[in-house]
């Protein structure tokens, strides 16, 4: 299809696929007209089409800018899913699953569709992994119900490439038309900022990562969509990028992903985006050197009288920062600087005042803004010890000493035995040697001398 619009988005592509009864849009790109001489001229040349995505025909879209000029060098490549679509969802990656059957669309029953089938559908639409799969999630279809059960392995390119089998039950109860939500595609990233939520915007397009550019008046809306797609919270700041060679993107700020925005292949200044969820979530954990902590039904429990330590840590992202340990039991807080990306808070002699919920808040000043990230909650219960704490401490110390003495005894016992055996062996050798010397002397003496010697004895 050839059109004279210089600016397209996936809403226009969605209308084109609907008009052709070809399912949902998968991709849109621009290619040279010389590759394929086929084409249809729409409207005799316009500057921009404005579609909401709900139109049944591209001719129902609004025209903005009046007649324009087409040099005939390029046309738009539009790829539609053809035989499967997602209906009544938000964006391009969610909706009720429908399959084309005899040129009409049929809903799929929840019992005939599992996660492996969903993985194939999400991949077919260029989306991420399945995030939600549920009957009635996006309403009921008005037409027929698909009469087969899908048996995908998960590695097929298209849903209709999967094996199918006859459905065991020929009825699909109301509320069981399967709805699918896929995660947004992993085709946008922020680079050079030390975090997945900060840096220059790049978009994976036609087999390569390309710099995204935007005009000054549209940069904020583009940044909002980027932070939303990456799951990075809200936009904190938008800065000029380090390049002027970015392909232009135009958003109104409501899109789920960047590929739903309009784009042009004219170069625009690149942009750097800083999102609010810049810091990763820190970890929190409890340790006790004396063995006074144990796992209870509601979380960790601590014996009274024992000391314990709560440690906060985070992944290496940026140097410095600090940890704020909050305690809901009495609204107490403690702060320590982050050393090697962690901090330890020591509590001597646990008592009932230490019972409550703790959390670690990591704070850092980065990119001229203060950022923070909070850990999961740690609920600590203080319980009575079965024995007084000082008795337990003394018992533990005695056990440690006994273990050490036993180890030393077992180590040195074979050595002493060996020395005793060596001493006995040496004495026997000495006695035997003396006897041999005596016998030798008697053999060398004559009979008289021997008798004299015996008389002397």
Helices and strands as residue ranges (DSSP letters): H 10-19, E 25-32, G 33-35, E 46-50, G 58-60, E 62-67, E 74-80, E 84-87, E 94-101, E 104-107, G 110-112, H 115-124, E 130-135, E 148-151, G 159-161, E 163-166, E 178-182, E 188-195, E 198-205, E 208-213, G 216-218, H 219-230, E 235-240, E 246-250, G 258-260, E 262-268, E 271-275, E 283-287, E 293-296, E 299-303, E 308-313, E 322-327, E 332-337, E 342-347, G 352-354, E 356-366, E 369-374, E 378-383, H 389-444, H 447-456
